């Protein structure tokens, strides 16, 4: 669409299709800003009120973040063990330049400043001395702070429902605009209990709707289920559920449908940052690390609770994401830009504005509107498009068994289901047996082969198939080659690009992690001008030539 072409998109997961349909559909900046201002004066006030506290001088203030820690029962003495891996609870993203950290005293619970590389700390309140980088939890094990017993954390977590979480600290924004790290107070505990009681009352009266879907067993969901997370509602604490329930309800009452859809899509983004799987990155960068930053569902032992509506200095809140995501998306749609490569300076406008129109009829008869946008939800191995009707196919297939996207998508679907059509409300998951993602290499290859065969059928003889791929194991690449060659495609070019950040768990846990994705360009093996034979020596020489060029370019 940006290039002036007719755009046809298809995905098997309804969460993905819904997001893209909203992003490319009608959006009026003036209507959306007006709706946001009305939400700010109504539900925004209610949410901000439950994220209030007192600063160090006893004055009213806004809470930027509450800090929590997961607790499990010691198998021997049955007392609660807080699963801290360290007493350093906050640091700057660049500790060598800004070495100040915040330290939690394991004896009295005070929070005080320290230095990143200090070996011992002395609490300013109780004079307790301790190693600030030590904590009861170390990888898979924990040492009971009461009886000294060492135990496997997962074994303790499996013995009951979702673990308890203890509120231990907060970062507040004073009336002067300064930030303060403070320990949680009894008043903070009471305020949270009041939110729990209010949530129960609101749900009982039908004023708030909350997710009811339970987790289905799967590669990713078993990580959460092993800790007692059984439903998607378990991923939030009561104050988060209260705020999110209020916010979702208010958005559903927005009269203009495109505006409502845009704000509901933004709400899905807010969910990523406001749950018990989000963590604190510290100062110097966006403070909240959202739950999917590692592409897994591993429970967070020290989760952060952000202010759901937000303040001018918040991260991951509805008001902040409204400006940084939704308004920026609308600006981009109105004036699509392209970067200037290595040159600095503003990006330049490169195409006409997006039309904001998604066609209602799928072009299965080949009659597509020029620069039209067509979207559908279904199996890409059976698109219904005419033979040889597409010039270019650009896709991003699952990377074999790295990330099971439909399992992660169910997190959003559980909330979307509350406002969708009746048939969608009855669905328990977005997973489909035909989705290409699979942990078995042979099944993955067969499913991918089906999609590539469909790509070959609908692609014009002179057309291109372009996609990215990443895997650190040989079997992942073998499966890809089997599917490509089996469908009758030949690789005519490839180009390495920097992949996702190295901290993503599927990469960091690989035996031989790689830092690159491959952009792979293919043609039909019998397309006009294709070379019929390619010798191994010629392929090696071509690869050497490309590597030489890439090194020269840096």
SULTA-V61920 format. One record per run of one state. SS is the DSSP state (A for helix, B for strand, O for the rest). FROM is the first residue (numbers start at 1). TO is the last residue. If there is no record, write none. Layout:
ss = {SS | SS}
from = {FROM | FROM}
to = {TO | TO}
This chain:
ss = {O | B | O | A | O | A | O | A | O | B | O | B | O | B | O | B | O | B | O | B | O | B | O | B | O | B | O | B | O | B | A | O | B | O | B | O | A | O | B | O | A | O | B | A | O | A | O | A | O | B | O | B | O | B | O | B | O | A | O | B | O | B | O | B | O | B | O | A | O | A | O | A | B | O | A | O | B | O | A | O | B | O | A | O}
from = {1 | 7 | 12 | 14 | 25 | 29 | 42 | 43 | 50 | 52 | 55 | 60 | 74 | 80 | 83 | 88 | 93 | 100 | 105 | 111 | 116 | 121 | 123 | 129 | 131 | 137 | 139 | 141 | 144 | 150 | 153 | 158 | 164 | 174 | 179 | 184 | 186 | 205 | 214 | 215 | 221 | 226 | 231 | 232 | 236 | 238 | 253 | 257 | 274 | 279 | 281 | 283 | 284 | 288 | 290 | 304 | 307 | 318 | 335 | 337 | 339 | 348 | 350 | 373 | 378 | 390 | 396 | 405 | 417 | 422 | 426 | 441 | 459 | 470 | 474 | 487 | 489 | 499 | 505 | 509 | 516 | 525 | 536 | 554}
to = {6 | 11 | 13 | 24 | 28 | 41 | 42 | 49 | 51 | 54 | 59 | 73 | 79 | 82 | 87 | 92 | 99 | 104 | 110 | 115 | 120 | 122 | 128 | 130 | 136 | 138 | 140 | 143 | 149 | 152 | 157 | 163 | 173 | 178 | 183 | 185 | 204 | 213 | 214 | 220 | 225 | 230 | 231 | 235 | 237 | 252 | 256 | 273 | 278 | 280 | 282 | 283 | 287 | 289 | 303 | 306 | 317 | 334 | 336 | 338 | 347 | 349 | 372 | 377 | 389 | 395 | 404 | 416 | 421 | 425 | 440 | 458 | 469 | 473 | 486 | 488 | 498 | 504 | 508 | 515 | 524 | 535 | 553 | 554}
